[in-house]
């Protein structure tokens, strides 16, 4: 999905990793969260408030950031290392907010 939506299908996973999930790592317990390669959580209609930064170019959403942290905490409890998680956002303001919310755990 991400390849088509954000990279005009130019992003291609290597054959050796395209089906890999976190649960396949020897130190990670098999859970619902570790059994999928990628997660998208649709927050449309959830009442989450999006903030615009002064320049109008960047956005952040505190509720979404807390949702991401809660999901990552489930991964951490399953044994996933912080270095094995990637969080992607197109907004610099959201990156800043995630760093603030995660603190030292990011």
N, C-alpha and C positions, 0 to 999 in steps of 0.2 A: 504494500500500500504506500509506504513512505516514498519509495522510489518513484512511483508514478505520480503521486501528488506533489512532491516537493523537488524532485530531481529529474523530471522528464524521462523517467525510466533509465537513467544513466547509472544509477546505483544498483550494483548487482552483488549479492552475497556470494562468497566463495563456496564452491560445492561442498567442501569439508565442514562448513559451519552453517549452511543455510537452514538446517533443521535442528540445530543445537538448542537445547533449553538448559536453564540453570540446574534443574534436577539431575542432569547428567554429570554434573561435577561431583567428585567423590565426597566432598565435605558438605554437600547441600542435601537437606531432607526433601523428599518428594511432597509437595503441597500443591494446592490449586494454583498458587501464585508462581511457583517455580516450574510448572509444567507447560508454560507457554513462552514463546520466543519474544513476544512483544505485547504490550498492553496499551490500548487506547481507551480512555474513560470519557464518555460523552457527558458533559456537564450542562448541555443546553437545557434550558428550562428548570435548572436546579436552584435558581435564585442566587447563584454566585455572582458577586459584583466585580466587574472589571474596571480597573483604574487606568486612566491615560496619564502619561507623563507630560510635563509641560510642553515639550516639543511636539507632542501629538503623534510621534512616530513609534513610541514604545508603549507597551501595556503590561500590566501585572494583575494578578488575581490571587489575593491572599487565601481565599477558600480553596482554590485549586492547589496552591502550594502546600497547604496543610493536608490535603487529600494525597498528594504525591508523597509527602513525608510519612503519612500513616501506611501507605502501601509499601514503601521502602522498609519501614520498621518490621513489617511482616516478612519481608525478604531477609532482613538481618537475623530475625529469630529463626529462620529456616537454615541459617548458616552461610548465606550469601555474603561475601566480603564487599565492602564499600567500593573497592576498585573494580568489581565485576558488574556494577550497575551504571547505566548511562541514562541521563535525563536530557531530553531534547526539548528546547523551546525556541521559537523564532524571535523572542523578545528579550532584549538586554535587561529591561526592568524586571522581568520575571526571573532571570538568572540572579540578579541582585537580591531579590526577595527570597528565592530559594536558598541562597547562601546565608542570608540572615536567619531564616527559619531553621535550617539544618545545623547551623553553627559548625562545630568541629566534626560533626558526623558525616558531612558531605565529602 
